[in-house]
Amino acid sequence: MKNKTTFLSILAVMGFSMILLLASCSKKQSGEEEWIQLFNGKDLSGWTPKFTGYPAGENYNNTFRVEDGILRVSYENWDNFDNVFGHLITEDSFSHYKLHVEYRLIGEQVNGGPGWARKNNGLMLHSQSAESMNEDQDFPVSLEVQLLSGLGEGPRPTANLCTPGTNVVMDGELITQHCNQSSSKTYGEEWVNVDVIVKGSQILHHIVDGDTVMTYTKPQIGGGNVPEGYPLEEGTLVESGHIAIQAESHPTEFREISLLKLSKD
């Protein structure tokens, strides 16, 4: 009887272990375990700052900081903007993924900030690395998912597309206009959920609160803001790159920046 009881106990343990294994496999197949927290809620690990006129790695005026679990773009140590544009750029590069971001634009723009940059930030996709940017370069070659809030009068959609050093194709037409508006609604200072689905150079979708507000294909080198000495020729498709957030004169907060890797099928 004792041996029978022991045998049944072993079978029960094996059965429970099999259930855990199957559950683990199911999670991996569904992609649950592929999410990467690009912002860890504690510090700037995995990111490199780059400001116009300063070398990569220098966090000018402590602009990018983590406080109370929030990644902040802060201008409290600035007297005047002076066209010192900043970017916080991931150390890793990515190609096929879904990016999830929760942001809000708050407070007042720093003195001297350009009018167009008021309540304005951005997610720079397929970006140059911080180290590859020229010291006096304002913006990395990239695709910008523009993050905006309303100014109190008229519509001002978010998740627009701006293209520093790049062009894209929409509805079969090469788009060389620098900024193109999405179909999103206008937001205030509330938290906004933005997702971007990126499939290399095949197709990209901008999604706001679950609604697809912009789609384009074939991101490629071109247009203005291609820095001197950039290694890729105009028309070259951009398959991958780093991810960045901006500091272009308006205080911004991020409470979530995470990434789910997607297959290349």
C-alpha positions as CSV (number, residue, x, y, z in Angstrom):
1,M,0.0,0.0,0.0
2,K,2.8,2.3,0.9
3,N,4.5,1.7,-2.5
4,K,1.2,2.3,-4.3
5,T,0.7,5.6,-2.4
6,T,4.2,6.7,-3.2
7,F,3.7,5.8,-6.9
8,L,0.4,7.8,-7.0
9,S,2.2,10.8,-5.4
10,I,4.9,10.7,-8.0
11,L,2.3,10.6,-10.8
12,A,0.5,13.6,-9.2
13,V,3.7,15.6,-9.0
14,M,4.6,14.7,-12.6
15,G,1.1,15.7,-13.7
16,F,1.4,19.1,-12.0
17,S,4.8,19.6,-13.5
18,M,3.4,18.8,-16.9
19,I,0.6,21.4,-16.4
20,L,3.2,24.0,-15.5
21,L,5.3,23.2,-18.5
22,L,2.3,23.3,-20.9
23,A,1.3,26.7,-19.4
24,S,4.8,28.0,-19.8
25,C,4.8,26.8,-23.5
26,S,1.4,28.4,-24.0
27,K,2.7,31.7,-22.7
28,K,5.7,31.6,-24.9
29,Q,3.6,30.8,-28.0
30,S,1.2,33.7,-27.2
31,G,4.1,36.1,-26.8
32,E,3.4,37.0,-23.2
33,E,7.0,36.5,-22.1
34,E,8.5,38.5,-25.0
35,W,7.6,41.9,-23.5
36,I,10.6,44.0,-22.7
37,Q,10.4,46.9,-20.3
38,L,12.5,49.4,-22.1
39,F,11.9,51.8,-19.1
40,N,12.4,49.9,-15.9
41,G,10.8,52.5,-13.6
42,K,14.0,53.0,-11.6
43,D,16.7,54.6,-13.7
44,L,17.9,55.2,-17.3
45,S,19.6,51.8,-17.7
46,G,19.6,50.8,-21.4
47,W,19.3,54.4,-22.7
48,T,21.9,57.0,-23.8
49,P,21.2,60.7,-23.9
50,K,22.3,62.9,-26.8
51,F,21.9,66.7,-26.9
52,T,22.8,69.1,-29.7
53,G,26.4,70.4,-29.2
54,Y,27.2,67.8,-26.6
55,P,28.7,64.3,-26.8
56,A,26.6,61.1,-26.5
57,G,26.1,60.2,-22.9
58,E,25.9,63.7,-21.4
59,N,22.5,64.2,-19.8
60,Y,22.5,68.0,-20.2
61,N,21.0,69.8,-17.2
62,N,19.8,66.5,-15.9
63,T,16.9,66.8,-18.3
64,F,16.0,63.1,-18.5
65,R,15.4,61.7,-15.0
66,V,13.4,59.1,-13.2
67,E,11.2,60.2,-10.2
68,D,8.5,58.3,-8.4
69,G,8.6,55.6,-11.1
70,I,8.0,58.2,-13.9
71,L,10.5,59.0,-16.7
72,R,10.5,62.8,-16.9
73,V,11.7,65.2,-19.5
74,S,12.3,68.2,-17.1
75,Y,13.3,71.8,-17.8
76,E,13.6,73.0,-14.2
77,N,17.4,73.4,-14.6
78,W,17.1,75.4,-17.9
79,D,17.1,79.2,-18.2
80,N,16.6,79.2,-22.0
81,F,16.2,76.5,-24.6
82,D,18.9,77.9,-27.1
83,N,18.0,75.2,-29.7
84,V,19.6,72.4,-27.6
85,F,17.5,69.5,-28.8
86,G,17.7,66.3,-26.8
87,H,17.0,62.6,-27.4
88,L,17.2,59.6,-25.1
89,I,18.0,56.7,-27.3
90,T,18.0,52.9,-26.6
91,E,21.3,51.1,-26.6
92,D,19.6,48.2,-28.4
93,S,18.1,48.3,-31.9
94,F,14.9,46.6,-33.1
95,S,13.3,45.6,-36.3
96,H,9.9,43.8,-35.9
97,Y,8.0,44.8,-32.8
98,K,5.0,46.3,-31.1
99,L,5.9,49.4,-29.0
100,H,3.6,50.5,-26.1
101,V,3.9,53.9,-24.6
102,E,1.9,55.9,-22.0
103,Y,2.7,59.6,-22.0
104,R,1.4,63.0,-21.1
105,L,2.6,66.6,-21.8
106,I,2.3,68.9,-18.8
107,G,3.2,72.3,-17.5
108,E,4.8,75.2,-19.5
109,Q,7.3,75.2,-22.3
110,V,10.8,76.4,-21.3
111,N,11.8,79.9,-22.4
112,G,13.0,80.2,-25.9
113,G,11.5,77.0,-27.1
114,P,10.2,77.0,-30.7
115,G,6.5,77.6,-31.2
116,W,5.9,74.3,-33.0
117,A,7.5,72.4,-30.1
118,R,4.9,73.5,-27.6
119,K,3.2,70.5,-26.0
120,N,5.2,68.3,-28.4
121,N,7.4,65.3,-27.9
122,G,8.0,62.2,-30.1
123,L,9.0,58.6,-30.4
124,M,11.8,58.2,-32.9
125,L,11.8,54.8,-34.6
126,H,14.4,53.1,-36.7
127,S,16.7,55.8,-35.3
128,Q,20.4,56.2,-35.4
129,S,22.3,55.3,-32.2
130,A,23.3,58.2,-29.9
131,E,27.0,57.4,-30.7
132,S,26.5,57.7,-34.4
133,M,25.1,61.2,-34.3
134,N,27.3,64.2,-35.1
135,E,27.9,66.3,-32.1
136,D,26.0,69.3,-33.5
137,Q,23.2,67.2,-35.0
138,D,19.7,68.3,-33.9
139,F,17.7,65.1,-34.7
140,P,18.6,61.5,-35.5
141,V,17.7,60.1,-38.9
142,S,14.5,58.3,-37.9
143,L,10.7,58.0,-38.2
144,E,9.0,60.2,-35.6
145,V,5.7,59.2,-34.1
146,Q,4.9,62.8,-33.0
147,L,3.3,63.0,-29.5
148,L,1.1,66.1,-29.1
149,S,-1.5,67.7,-26.8
150,G,-4.0,70.3,-27.7
151,L,-3.3,74.0,-27.4
152,G,-6.8,75.0,-26.4
153,E,-8.1,75.9,-29.8
154,G,-8.8,73.7,-32.8
155,P,-7.9,70.1,-33.4
156,R,-4.4,68.9,-32.8
157,P,-4.1,65.1,-33.3
158,T,-1.4,63.0,-31.8
159,A,0.7,60.0,-33.3
160,N,1.4,62.0,-36.4
161,L,4.4,61.2,-38.6
162,C,7.4,63.4,-39.1
163,T,10.4,62.2,-41.1
164,P,13.9,63.6,-40.2
165,G,16.1,62.3,-42.9
166,T,13.5,59.8,-44.2
167,N,10.6,59.4,-46.5
168,V,7.7,56.8,-46.5
169,V,5.1,55.5,-48.9
170,M,1.4,55.9,-48.3
171,D,-1.3,54.5,-50.6
172,G,1.4,53.7,-53.2
173,E,2.8,57.3,-53.2
174,L,6.2,58.4,-52.0
175,I,5.6,61.0,-49.3
176,T,8.3,63.7,-49.0
177,Q,6.3,66.1,-46.8
178,H,8.1,66.3,-43.5
179,C,5.0,66.0,-41.2
180,N,1.7,64.2,-41.9
181,Q,-1.3,64.3,-39.6
182,S,-3.0,61.2,-38.2
183,S,-6.7,60.7,-37.7
184,S,-6.6,60.7,-33.9
185,K,-8.6,63.0,-31.7
186,T,-7.1,65.9,-29.7
187,Y,-5.9,65.2,-26.1
188,G,-5.2,67.4,-23.2
189,E,-2.8,66.7,-20.3
190,E,-4.3,63.2,-19.5
191,W,-2.3,60.0,-20.0
192,V,-2.5,58.8,-23.6
193,N,-1.9,55.2,-24.8
194,V,0.1,54.9,-28.0
195,D,1.1,51.7,-29.7
196,V,3.2,51.3,-32.8
197,I,3.4,48.1,-34.8
198,V,6.6,48.0,-36.8
199,K,7.4,45.3,-39.4
200,G,10.9,46.3,-40.5
201,S,10.5,48.3,-43.8
202,Q,7.3,46.4,-44.7
203,I,4.6,48.3,-42.8
204,L,4.1,50.5,-39.7
205,H,0.8,51.3,-37.9
206,H,0.2,54.1,-35.4
207,I,-2.5,53.2,-32.8
208,V,-4.0,55.5,-30.2
209,D,-6.3,54.1,-27.5
210,G,-6.8,51.0,-29.7
211,D,-7.6,52.9,-32.9
212,T,-5.3,52.7,-35.9
213,V,-4.8,56.3,-36.9
214,M,-2.0,56.1,-39.5
215,T,-0.4,53.4,-41.7
216,Y,2.6,53.6,-44.1
217,T,5.2,51.4,-45.8
218,K,8.7,51.4,-47.2
219,P,10.5,53.8,-44.8
220,Q,13.6,55.0,-46.6
221,I,16.5,57.5,-46.4
222,G,15.7,60.8,-48.0
223,G,14.5,64.4,-47.5
224,G,16.1,66.9,-45.2
225,N,18.1,66.4,-42.1
226,V,20.4,63.7,-43.5
227,P,23.7,64.6,-41.8
228,E,26.9,64.9,-43.6
229,G,28.7,61.6,-43.8
230,Y,25.6,59.5,-43.2
231,P,26.5,56.0,-44.5
232,L,23.2,55.1,-46.3
233,E,22.2,56.4,-49.7
234,E,18.9,58.1,-50.5
235,G,16.2,55.6,-51.2
236,T,17.7,52.9,-49.0
237,L,15.0,51.1,-47.1
238,V,15.3,51.3,-43.3
239,E,14.8,47.9,-41.8
240,S,15.7,48.5,-38.2
241,G,17.1,51.0,-35.7
242,H,17.0,52.3,-32.2
243,I,14.1,53.9,-30.3
244,A,14.3,57.4,-28.8
245,I,12.1,59.9,-26.9
246,Q,12.7,63.6,-27.3
247,A,13.4,66.7,-25.3
248,E,12.5,69.6,-27.5
249,S,11.4,72.2,-25.0
250,H,8.2,70.9,-23.4
251,P,8.0,68.9,-20.1
252,T,6.8,65.4,-20.7
253,E,6.2,62.3,-18.6
254,F,6.3,58.6,-19.5
255,R,5.0,55.9,-17.2
256,E,5.3,53.0,-19.6
257,I,7.7,52.2,-22.5
258,S,7.6,48.5,-23.3
259,L,8.2,46.4,-26.4
260,L,6.9,43.1,-27.7
261,K,9.1,41.4,-30.3
262,L,7.2,40.1,-33.4
263,S,8.1,37.5,-35.9
264,K,9.5,38.4,-39.3
265,D,6.8,36.4,-41.1
